[in-house]
């Protein structure tokens, strides 16, 4: 499981949905973004980690909503 190193102060992390994670990563790179984690498959879909040119870190998630965790309760 991905986690921050010990001693990391509290932070927030945004996830954005994408219909095509690979194309979104290419567009981010073409516009000055940095790829922190190239697209990779997970049980929930394809994800990628990116950093905006002004250093904001975010993740992309491409999923068809199958195999998502139960968040009902």
GROMACS elastic network, one bead per residue, 0.5 to 0.9 nm:
[ bonds ]
;  ai    aj funct       b0    kb
    3     6     6  0.88785   500
    4     7     6  0.82977   500
    4     8     6  0.62300   500
    5     8     6  0.58261   500
    6     9     6  0.88598   500
    8    11     6  0.83362   500
   13    57     6  0.70152   500
   13    58     6  0.59997   500
   13    59     6  0.76794   500
   14    57     6  0.77095   500
   14    58     6  0.51235   500
   14    59     6  0.63429   500
   14    60     6  0.86110   500
   15    58     6  0.59244   500
   15    60     6  0.55972   500
   15    61     6  0.66685   500
   16    58     6  0.75635   500
   16    59     6  0.62766   500
   16    61     6  0.61098   500
   16    62     6  0.86421   500
   17    21     6  0.85501   500
   17    59     6  0.86546   500
   17    60     6  0.57897   500
   17    62     6  0.58621   500
   17    63     6  0.77688   500
   18    21     6  0.57061   500
   18    24     6  0.72849   500
   18    60     6  0.62828   500
   18    61     6  0.58551   500
   18    63     6  0.78488   500
   19    23     6  0.88874   500
   19    24     6  0.86088   500
   19    61     6  0.83549   500
   19    62     6  0.55943   500
   19    63     6  0.75683   500
   19    64     6  0.88006   500
   20    23     6  0.54987   500
   20    24     6  0.62543   500
   20    25     6  0.87641   500
   20    46     6  0.88096   500
   20    61     6  0.88674   500
   20    62     6  0.63436   500
   21    24     6  0.50246   500
   21    25     6  0.61274   500
   21    26     6  0.86670   500
   21    39     6  0.65838   500
   21    46     6  0.68122   500
   21    47     6  0.68605   500
   21    48     6  0.69684   500
   21    60     6  0.65021   500
   21    61     6  0.68919   500
   21    62     6  0.57956   500
   22    25     6  0.51846   500
   22    26     6  0.63491   500
   22    27     6  0.87322   500
   22    38     6  0.82224   500
   22    39     6  0.62729   500
   22    46     6  0.88495   500
   22    48     6  0.83308   500
   23    26     6  0.50774   500
   23    27     6  0.61770   500
   23    28     6  0.85950   500
   24    27     6  0.50471   500
   24    28     6  0.61097   500
   24    29     6  0.86551   500
   24    60     6  0.81855   500
   25    28     6  0.50424   500
   25    29     6  0.62322   500
   25    30     6  0.85992   500
   25    33     6  0.84452   500
   25    34     6  0.87829   500
   25    35     6  0.71589   500
   25    38     6  0.76061   500
   25    39     6  0.77475   500
   25    48     6  0.75181   500
   25    49     6  0.86766   500
   25    50     6  0.75530   500
   25    60     6  0.85261   500
   26    29     6  0.51870   500
   26    30     6  0.61556   500
   26    31     6  0.86923   500
   27    30     6  0.50463   500
   27    31     6  0.62842   500
   27    32     6  0.88946   500
   27    33     6  0.83924   500
   28    31     6  0.51888   500
   28    32     6  0.64401   500
   28    34     6  0.72743   500
   28    35     6  0.80646   500
   28    50     6  0.78018   500
   28    51     6  0.85805   500
   28    52     6  0.77609   500
   29    32     6  0.52973   500
   29    34     6  0.60084   500
   29    35     6  0.71016   500
   29    50     6  0.89319   500
   30    33     6  0.72126   500
   31    52     6  0.89362   500
   31    53     6  0.81491   500
   32    52     6  0.73010   500
   32    53     6  0.54956   500
   33    50     6  0.68167   500
   33    51     6  0.56012   500
   33    53     6  0.50387   500
   33    54     6  0.85794   500
   33    55     6  0.86300   500
   34    49     6  0.86955   500
   34    50     6  0.56546   500
   34    51     6  0.50078   500
   34    52     6  0.66597   500
   34    53     6  0.71643   500
   34    55     6  0.88036   500
   35    38     6  0.60890   500
   35    48     6  0.77815   500
   35    49     6  0.61683   500
   35    51     6  0.64388   500
   36    48     6  0.76444   500
   36    49     6  0.50214   500
   36    50     6  0.51782   500
   36    51     6  0.67874   500
   36    57     6  0.86042   500
   37    40     6  0.78643   500
   37    47     6  0.83444   500
   37    48     6  0.52992   500
   37    50     6  0.68141   500
   37    59     6  0.88105   500
   38    47     6  0.79159   500
   38    48     6  0.51901   500
   38    49     6  0.65934   500
   38    50     6  0.82142   500
   39    46     6  0.61759   500
   39    47     6  0.53058   500
   39    49     6  0.76590   500
   39    60     6  0.85736   500
   40    45     6  0.83879   500
   40    46     6  0.54320   500
   40    47     6  0.55614   500
   40    48     6  0.64698   500
   41    44     6  0.78534   500
   41    45     6  0.57733   500
   41    47     6  0.65041   500
   42    45     6  0.52027   500
   42    46     6  0.59005   500
   42    47     6  0.71636   500
   43    46     6  0.83953   500
   43    66     6  0.88088   500
   43    67     6  0.66994   500
   43    68     6  0.81883   500
   44    47     6  0.87092   500
   44    61     6  0.86460   500
   44    62     6  0.84488   500
   44    63     6  0.63269   500
   44    64     6  0.82132   500
   44    65     6  0.72896   500
   44    66     6  0.67628   500
   44    67     6  0.56122   500
   44    68     6  0.57449   500
   44    69     6  0.84219   500
   45    61     6  0.69068   500
   45    62     6  0.56195   500
   45    64     6  0.71539   500
   45    65     6  0.80618   500
   45    66     6  0.82401   500
   45    67     6  0.85665   500
   45    68     6  0.89636   500
   46    60     6  0.80801   500
   46    61     6  0.58770   500
   46    62     6  0.50337   500
   46    63     6  0.64974   500
   47    59     6  0.68819   500
   47    60     6  0.53842   500
   47    62     6  0.62212   500
   47    63     6  0.85588   500
   48    58     6  0.86301   500
   48    59     6  0.55788   500
   48    60     6  0.51923   500
   48    61     6  0.68798   500
   48    62     6  0.88804   500
   49    57     6  0.74156   500
   49    58     6  0.60206   500
   49    60     6  0.64243   500
   50    56     6  0.83875   500
   50    57     6  0.58320   500
   50    58     6  0.54953   500
   50    59     6  0.59422   500
   50    60     6  0.77158   500
   51    54     6  0.78183   500
   51    55     6  0.55730   500
   51    56     6  0.54573   500
   51    58     6  0.62329   500
   51    59     6  0.85159   500
   52    55     6  0.51438   500
   52    56     6  0.51198   500
   52    57     6  0.63772   500
   52    58     6  0.79261   500
   53    56     6  0.75034   500
   62    65     6  0.89352   500
   63    66     6  0.73575   500
   63    68     6  0.88384   500
   64    67     6  0.88319   500
   65    68     6  0.58677   500
   67    70     6  0.89149   500
   68    71     6  0.86239   500
   70    73     6  0.76884   500
